[in-house]
Amino acid sequence: MAASPTHIQLPSSCTLLPSSSFISSLPLPPLSITTASAILTSTRLSSLRVRFSRRSIVRYNDNFEEDEEEDENEEDWSFEEAVSLFNKRDYYKSHDALEALWIRAEEPARTLFHGILQCAVGFHHLFNNNHKGAMMELGEGVCKLRKMNFEDGPFQEFERDVSAVLEFVYQTQLELAGCSEDMCLTMDQSDRSYQLLGGYAAGESIYTLETVVDFNNGMSETCVILFSPSSSSSEPTRVKLPTLEATNKHLLAFTGDESL
């Protein structure tokens, strides 16, 4: 029987759950984004070009010329293009655009770009059934966004909404992580119980998207994340999918540069 849910706390210092807790069972991407410069190595194997990068997402592309052109234009991304890709749920390309901005940015914009970038990686993992990777990246992203100390505006709303998703994923994992067909382990916040987080239904599609239409508000549409494991007969739970409603004008407070 799972213990009653507890809320994940991310204080200003952003002391997250023990890092070892999230690293055990589900394989993460080869290298996580940790440095200011991307190291790219290209290897030609028959018709397959494998592109290795110090990023959280690694691209595999068999069209050599197309990928070369993309490499050349890699640093031409604008902030609004990155935001548009994020809101279209193209988290892969949004990651590339945000990384290009992050590499050449100075503080405090550097931390802001990095935080949004890690959120993009987190959602990419979430919808590709890497629940553990999603929690790690969303947690790191929220930490960096909280360092910005937003008081209001679109960045503060984005931070709030991503925090809500992180809490949602944490709670849905906590609720079911300790149970199998044969037994249930009490989730007592021990190292052992934390190691199970993210491992529940690993590789299975338990987080999906749904569009909700509000007939009382001009037929407005909201996209939500639905938690609906196949083993559950209860009503699915849901949380709003974050979008970022920021423009270059909102970014000026952190960069002073209208060209981004």
SEMI-237872 format. One record per residue (C-alpha): x, y, z; residue number from 1. Coordinates in steps of 0.1 Angstrom, whole numbers. Layout:
// SEMI-237872
<nuza c1="X" c2="Y" c3="Z" i="NUM"/>
...
// end
This chain:
// SEMI-237872
<nuza c1="0" c2="0" c3="0" i="1"/>
<nuza c1="16" c2="33" c3="-10" i="2"/>
<nuza c1="20" c2="60" c3="16" i="3"/>
<nuza c1="-1" c2="91" c3="15" i="4"/>
<nuza c1="13" c2="115" c3="-11" i="5"/>
<nuza c1="38" c2="141" c3="1" i="6"/>
<nuza c1="46" c2="172" c3="-19" i="7"/>
<nuza c1="80" c2="176" c3="-35" i="8"/>
<nuza c1="98" c2="207" c3="-21" i="9"/>
<nuza c1="123" c2="227" c3="-41" i="10"/>
<nuza c1="136" c2="254" c3="-17" i="11"/>
<nuza c1="155" c2="284" c3="-30" i="12"/>
<nuza c1="188" c2="264" c3="-28" i="13"/>
<nuza c1="171" c2="238" c3="-50" i="14"/>
<nuza c1="181" c2="208" c3="-29" i="15"/>
<nuza c1="166" c2="180" c3="-50" i="16"/>
<nuza c1="161" c2="143" c3="-42" i="17"/>
<nuza c1="194" c2="124" c3="-40" i="18"/>
<nuza c1="210" c2="124" c3="-74" i="19"/>
<nuza c1="217" c2="87" c3="-71" i="20"/>
<nuza c1="180" c2="80" c3="-67" i="21"/>
<nuza c1="173" c2="90" c3="-102" i="22"/>
<nuza c1="201" c2="73" c3="-120" i="23"/>
<nuza c1="196" c2="36" c3="-114" i="24"/>
<nuza c1="173" c2="17" c3="-138" i="25"/>
<nuza c1="162" c2="38" c3="-168" i="26"/>
<nuza c1="190" c2="46" c3="-193" i="27"/>
<nuza c1="194" c2="83" c3="-199" i="28"/>
<nuza c1="208" c2="100" c3="-230" i="29"/>
<nuza c1="246" c2="94" c3="-234" i="30"/>
<nuza c1="257" c2="128" c3="-222" i="31"/>
<nuza c1="239" c2="155" c3="-203" i="32"/>
<nuza c1="244" c2="192" c3="-210" i="33"/>
<nuza c1="270" c2="204" c3="-185" i="34"/>
<nuza c1="294" c2="227" c3="-203" i="35"/>
<nuza c1="292" c2="260" c3="-221" i="36"/>
<nuza c1="306" c2="247" c3="-254" i="37"/>
<nuza c1="293" c2="219" c3="-276" i="38"/>
<nuza c1="318" c2="193" c3="-287" i="39"/>
<nuza c1="308" c2="179" c3="-320" i="40"/>
<nuza c1="323" c2="148" c3="-336" i="41"/>
<nuza c1="310" c2="134" c3="-369" i="42"/>
<nuza c1="316" c2="98" c3="-380" i="43"/>
<nuza c1="306" c2="84" c3="-413" i="44"/>
<nuza c1="295" c2="48" c3="-412" i="45"/>
<nuza c1="282" c2="36" c3="-446" i="46"/>
<nuza c1="252" c2="59" c3="-453" i="47"/>
<nuza c1="246" c2="66" c3="-416" i="48"/>
<nuza c1="261" c2="97" c3="-400" i="49"/>
<nuza c1="262" c2="97" c3="-363" i="50"/>
<nuza c1="265" c2="130" c3="-346" i="51"/>
<nuza c1="278" c2="130" c3="-310" i="52"/>
<nuza c1="273" c2="161" c3="-289" i="53"/>
<nuza c1="276" c2="171" c3="-253" i="54"/>
<nuza c1="239" c2="176" c3="-251" i="55"/>
<nuza c1="210" c2="159" c3="-235" i="56"/>
<nuza c1="197" c2="149" c3="-269" i="57"/>
<nuza c1="218" c2="133" c3="-296" i="58"/>
<nuza c1="208" c2="134" c3="-332" i="59"/>
<nuza c1="210" c2="105" c3="-356" i="60"/>
<nuza c1="207" c2="116" c3="-393" i="61"/>
<nuza c1="213" c2="97" c3="-425" i="62"/>
<nuza c1="211" c2="128" c3="-446" i="63"/>
<nuza c1="247" c2="142" c3="-445" i="64"/>
<nuza c1="243" c2="173" c3="-466" i="65"/>
<nuza c1="211" c2="184" c3="-448" i="66"/>
<nuza c1="227" c2="180" c3="-414" i="67"/>
<nuza c1="258" c2="199" c3="-425" i="68"/>
<nuza c1="236" c2="228" c3="-435" i="69"/>
<nuza c1="219" c2="227" c3="-402" i="70"/>
<nuza c1="253" c2="228" c3="-384" i="71"/>
<nuza c1="262" c2="259" c3="-403" i="72"/>
<nuza c1="229" c2="277" c3="-393" i="73"/>
<nuza c1="230" c2="263" c3="-358" i="74"/>
<nuza c1="238" c2="297" c3="-341" i="75"/>
<nuza c1="213" c2="317" c3="-361" i="76"/>
<nuza c1="183" c2="309" c3="-339" i="77"/>
<nuza c1="164" c2="337" c3="-323" i="78"/>
<nuza c1="147" c2="335" c3="-289" i="79"/>
<nuza c1="112" c2="339" c3="-304" i="80"/>
<nuza c1="119" c2="310" c3="-327" i="81"/>
<nuza c1="130" c2="288" c3="-298" i="82"/>
<nuza c1="98" c2="298" c3="-279" i="83"/>
<nuza c1="76" c2="290" c3="-309" i="84"/>
<nuza c1="92" c2="256" c3="-313" i="85"/>
<nuza c1="87" c2="249" c3="-276" i="86"/>
<nuza c1="50" c2="258" c3="-278" i="87"/>
<nuza c1="46" c2="236" c3="-308" i="88"/>
<nuza c1="59" c2="208" c3="-287" i="89"/>
<nuza c1="89" c2="204" c3="-310" i="90"/>
<nuza c1="111" c2="200" c3="-279" i="91"/>
<nuza c1="140" c2="186" c3="-299" i="92"/>
<nuza c1="145" c2="216" c3="-322" i="93"/>
<nuza c1="137" c2="240" c3="-293" i="94"/>
<nuza c1="165" c2="224" c3="-274" i="95"/>
<nuza c1="189" c2="231" c3="-303" i="96"/>
<nuza c1="178" c2="267" c3="-306" i="97"/>
<nuza c1="180" c2="273" c3="-268" i="98"/>
<nuza c1="214" c2="257" c3="-266" i="99"/>
<nuza c1="227" c2="280" c3="-294" i="100"/>
<nuza c1="214" c2="310" c3="-274" i="101"/>
<nuza c1="228" c2="296" c3="-241" i="102"/>
<nuza c1="263" c2="291" c3="-254" i="103"/>
<nuza c1="268" c2="327" c3="-264" i="104"/>
<nuza c1="248" c2="343" c3="-236" i="105"/>
<nuza c1="260" c2="361" c3="-205" i="106"/>
<nuza c1="244" c2="361" c3="-171" i="107"/>
<nuza c1="216" c2="364" c3="-161" i="108"/>
<nuza c1="202" c2="354" c3="-195" i="109"/>
<nuza c1="225" c2="324" c3="-196" i="110"/>
<nuza c1="208" c2="309" c3="-166" i="111"/>
<nuza c1="174" c2="317" c3="-180" i="112"/>
<nuza c1="181" c2="300" c3="-213" i="113"/>
<nuza c1="196" c2="270" c3="-196" i="114"/>
<nuza c1="165" c2="266" c3="-174" i="115"/>
<nuza c1="141" c2="267" c3="-203" i="116"/>
<nuza c1="164" c2="243" c3="-223" i="117"/>
<nuza c1="164" c2="217" c3="-195" i="118"/>
<nuza c1="126" c2="219" c3="-194" i="119"/>
<nuza c1="125" c2="212" c3="-231" i="120"/>
<nuza c1="147" c2="182" c3="-226" i="121"/>
<nuza c1="125" c2="171" c3="-197" i="122"/>
<nuza c1="93" c2="172" c3="-218" i="123"/>
<nuza c1="111" c2="154" c3="-246" i="124"/>
<nuza c1="119" c2="126" c3="-222" i="125"/>
<nuza c1="85" c2="125" c3="-207" i="126"/>
<nuza c1="67" c2="120" c3="-240" i="127"/>
<nuza c1="93" c2="94" c3="-250" i="128"/>
<nuza c1="86" c2="73" c3="-219" i="129"/>
<nuza c1="118" c2="82" c3="-200" i="130"/>
<nuza c1="101" c2="92" c3="-168" i="131"/>
<nuza c1="132" c2="93" c3="-147" i="132"/>
<nuza c1="151" c2="115" c3="-172" i="133"/>
<nuza c1="120" c2="138" c3="-173" i="134"/>
<nuza c1="120" c2="143" c3="-135" i="135"/>
<nuza c1="158" c2="150" c3="-135" i="136"/>
<nuza c1="157" c2="175" c3="-163" i="137"/>
<nuza c1="125" c2="193" c3="-152" i="138"/>
<nuza c1="139" c2="195" c3="-116" i="139"/>
<nuza c1="171" c2="210" c3="-128" i="140"/>
<nuza c1="152" c2="234" c3="-151" i="141"/>
<nuza c1="129" c2="245" c3="-122" i="142"/>
<nuza c1="160" c2="251" c3="-100" i="143"/>
<nuza c1="175" c2="275" c3="-126" i="144"/>
<nuza c1="143" c2="293" c3="-132" i="145"/>
<nuza c1="138" c2="299" c3="-95" i="146"/>
<nuza c1="173" c2="314" c3="-93" i="147"/>
<nuza c1="160" c2="342" c3="-115" i="148"/>
<nuza c1="136" c2="353" c3="-88" i="149"/>
<nuza c1="108" c2="362" c3="-112" i="150"/>
<nuza c1="81" c2="383" c3="-95" i="151"/>
<nuza c1="55" c2="383" c3="-123" i="152"/>
<nuza c1="52" c2="380" c3="-161" i="153"/>
<nuza c1="54" c2="351" c3="-186" i="154"/>
<nuza c1="86" c2="337" c3="-171" i="155"/>
<nuza c1="71" c2="335" c3="-137" i="156"/>
<nuza c1="40" c2="318" c3="-151" i="157"/>
<nuza c1="62" c2="293" c3="-170" i="158"/>
<nuza c1="81" c2="285" c3="-138" i="159"/>
<nuza c1="49" c2="279" c3="-119" i="160"/>
<nuza c1="34" c2="257" c3="-146" i="161"/>
<nuza c1="66" c2="236" c3="-150" i="162"/>
<nuza c1="68" c2="232" c3="-112" i="163"/>
<nuza c1="32" c2="219" c3="-113" i="164"/>
<nuza c1="41" c2="193" c3="-139" i="165"/>
<nuza c1="72" c2="182" c3="-119" i="166"/>
<nuza c1="49" c2="178" c3="-88" i="167"/>
<nuza c1="24" c2="159" c3="-109" i="168"/>
<nuza c1="50" c2="135" c3="-123" i="169"/>
<nuza c1="65" c2="130" c3="-89" i="170"/>
<nuza c1="32" c2="123" c3="-72" i="171"/>
<nuza c1="20" c2="99" c3="-99" i="172"/>
<nuza c1="53" c2="80" c3="-97" i="173"/>
<nuza c1="53" c2="81" c3="-59" i="174"/>
<nuza c1="18" c2="67" c3="-58" i="175"/>
<nuza c1="25" c2="36" c3="-79" i="176"/>
<nuza c1="63" c2="31" c3="-79" i="177"/>
<nuza c1="64" c2="8" c3="-49" i="178"/>
<nuza c1="37" c2="-16" c3="-62" i="179"/>
<nuza c1="40" c2="-46" c3="-84" i="180"/>
<nuza c1="15" c2="-74" c3="-91" i="181"/>
<nuza c1="29" c2="-94" c3="-61" i="182"/>
<nuza c1="37" c2="-68" c3="-35" i="183"/>
<nuza c1="37" c2="-31" c3="-24" i="184"/>
<nuza c1="67" c2="-13" c3="-8" i="185"/>
<nuza c1="59" c2="16" c3="14" i="186"/>
<nuza c1="73" c2="48" c3="-1" i="187"/>
<nuza c1="90" c2="61" c3="31" i="188"/>
<nuza c1="114" c2="85" c3="14" i="189"/>
<nuza c1="143" c2="62" c3="20" i="190"/>
<nuza c1="171" c2="58" c3="-6" i="191"/>
<nuza c1="155" c2="24" c3="-16" i="192"/>
<nuza c1="121" c2="39" c3="-22" i="193"/>
<nuza c1="135" c2="69" c3="-42" i="194"/>
<nuza c1="154" c2="45" c3="-64" i="195"/>
<nuza c1="120" c2="32" c3="-76" i="196"/>
<nuza c1="108" c2="66" c3="-87" i="197"/>
<nuza c1="108" c2="69" c3="-125" i="198"/>
<nuza c1="111" c2="32" c3="-129" i="199"/>
<nuza c1="73" c2="27" c3="-127" i="200"/>
<nuza c1="61" c2="16" c3="-162" i="201"/>
<nuza c1="95" c2="25" c3="-176" i="202"/>
<nuza c1="94" c2="26" c3="-214" i="203"/>
<nuza c1="56" c2="26" c3="-214" i="204"/>
<nuza c1="34" c2="55" c3="-226" i="205"/>
<nuza c1="16" c2="65" c3="-194" i="206"/>
<nuza c1="18" c2="103" c3="-200" i="207"/>
<nuza c1="-2" c2="114" c3="-230" i="208"/>
<nuza c1="-16" c2="147" c3="-243" i="209"/>
<nuza c1="-53" c2="158" c3="-244" i="210"/>
<nuza c1="-69" c2="190" c3="-256" i="211"/>
<nuza c1="-96" c2="203" c3="-233" i="212"/>
<nuza c1="-122" c2="227" c3="-248" i="213"/>
<nuza c1="-138" c2="253" c3="-225" i="214"/>
<nuza c1="-173" c2="259" c3="-238" i="215"/>
<nuza c1="-178" c2="286" c3="-211" i="216"/>
<nuza c1="-148" c2="306" c3="-222" i="217"/>
<nuza c1="-152" c2="312" c3="-260" i="218"/>
<nuza c1="-143" c2="276" c3="-269" i="219"/>
<nuza c1="-108" c2="282" c3="-257" i="220"/>
<nuza c1="-85" c2="252" c3="-259" i="221"/>
<nuza c1="-60" c2="240" c3="-233" i="222"/>
<nuza c1="-35" c2="211" c3="-237" i="223"/>
<nuza c1="-31" c2="189" c3="-207" i="224"/>
<nuza c1="-9" c2="160" c3="-197" i="225"/>
<nuza c1="-29" c2="129" c3="-189" i="226"/>
<nuza c1="-17" c2="102" c3="-166" i="227"/>
<nuza c1="-35" c2="70" c3="-176" i="228"/>
<nuza c1="-16" c2="38" c3="-169" i="229"/>
<nuza c1="-32" c2="7" c3="-185" i="230"/>
<nuza c1="-33" c2="-10" c3="-151" i="231"/>
<nuza c1="-55" c2="17" c3="-135" i="232"/>
<nuza c1="-93" c2="17" c3="-137" i="233"/>
<nuza c1="-97" c2="51" c3="-119" i="234"/>
<nuza c1="-103" c2="84" c3="-136" i="235"/>
<nuza c1="-71" c2="97" c3="-153" i="236"/>
<nuza c1="-54" c2="126" c3="-136" i="237"/>
<nuza c1="-42" c2="156" c3="-155" i="238"/>
<nuza c1="-21" c2="188" c3="-154" i="239"/>
<nuza c1="-18" c2="217" c3="-178" i="240"/>
<nuza c1="10" c2="214" c3="-203" i="241"/>
<nuza c1="32" c2="245" c3="-199" i="242"/>
<nuza c1="37" c2="270" c3="-228" i="243"/>
<nuza c1="59" c2="301" c3="-227" i="244"/>
<nuza c1="43" c2="333" c3="-237" i="245"/>
<nuza c1="75" c2="354" c3="-238" i="246"/>
<nuza c1="89" c2="376" c3="-265" i="247"/>
<nuza c1="121" c2="396" c3="-271" i="248"/>
<nuza c1="105" c2="424" c3="-252" i="249"/>
<nuza c1="102" c2="403" c3="-220" i="250"/>
<nuza c1="138" c2="391" c3="-226" i="251"/>
<nuza c1="152" c2="427" c3="-226" i="252"/>
<nuza c1="152" c2="429" c3="-188" i="253"/>
<nuza c1="178" c2="401" c3="-188" i="254"/>
<nuza c1="199" c2="409" c3="-219" i="255"/>
<nuza c1="194" c2="444" c3="-230" i="256"/>
<nuza c1="197" c2="431" c3="-265" i="257"/>
<nuza c1="167" c2="433" c3="-289" i="258"/>
<nuza c1="184" c2="411" c3="-315" i="259"/>
<nuza c1="180" c2="378" c3="-296" i="260"/>
// end
